[in-house]
């Protein structure tokens, strides 16, 4: 199966994860794709293919050299974001893209003025949606690239390499993908997530991340008799969010700048719940941001009475840089692989996170490499076939270079 066919086939599965679930995976439909993927790996002749009861898939491409070489891994997630529908995705290939606005469906247009990234792919073959769903290149492009690279290595014995492990998991988009990943079973010296963006992206710095839920207790009273009695949780929710600095939100920040992001509000007169994510690259500033949220709660309670507002904050992942810095050979190998593949590297901090961040803190150094997708989590997502092909080439080069690591 060719790379493009493989990827488009994957997009036909709805694998959207859910933050409102306590199950693993968070949605049953993810498991349907996991079963399919496990069978595909077996059909392609990989060894040690297994899937646990939570949908985590592991497999091995055996080495073809007698030398002692490090065992490395490649990891991608198969869930898609809760931010946009992943049901009935209609992927379409635009051959030799001309650089103009793209009408995805009548009245739904990807304008180059709004999505200038399109201009970087003139002359390439790009895959788009019909404007009603996301595409799922995040991260099914990564899965397709890994599987394709393993098939190339399988069929070209002259490319010498050690044992290569691959791992595919659910629920990355809700920050839980690495929670049940079995690092010991995976058995790698280091690994790479194929979960980055456009051509050449290489990321080993990411946000420190936390999630926060703010709960507000209101008192519902008939509006005709509400004076001195009603506590309108809707209004308090608005007041709480107004305490967040307008300079510290995603819409106003870039690069290393951190933020607070209001994900959703579930609100009525008698109660409200606000869900936030908190992000910052610097650990000290990250801790300050969490303290700020606590202080906001304290001020609200001073005004409206103790217990009116409460908060739950939980850390999600940390900046992997502190774990990669002592293992820079992992980055050096990628840079060499990109150079030999004719890919200009773009080393950038991630304004987000990957499973690799959590895995790095669990003893598996795991930077993030481009998979090719652009404009993730929405209907204007697209991926270049040529960029995906370059990602496959980089994977095979990493395996080949690592095969000579101890020379």
Secondary structure, DSSP 8 states (H G I E B T S, - for coil): --HHHHHHHHHTS--B--TT--SSSSSHHHHHHHHHHHHHHHHTT-EEEEE-TT--EEEEE----SS----EEEEEE--B-TTS--SS---EEETT--SS-EEEETTEEE-TTT-GGGGGGTTS-EEE--SSS---HHHHHHHHHHHHHHHHHHH-TTS----EEEEEES-GGGT-TTTT--HHHH--SEEEEEEE-STTEEE--B-EEEEEEEEEE-B---GGG-TTT-B-HHHHHHHHHHTS-TTSSGGG--TT--EEEEEEEEE-SSEEEEEEEEEESSHHHHHHHHHHHHHHHHHHHHHH-TTSEEEEEEEEE--THHHHGGGTHHHHHHHHHHHHTT---EE--BSS--HHHHHHTTT--EEEEE--EESTTSTT-EEEHHHHHHHHHHHHHHHHHHHTTT-
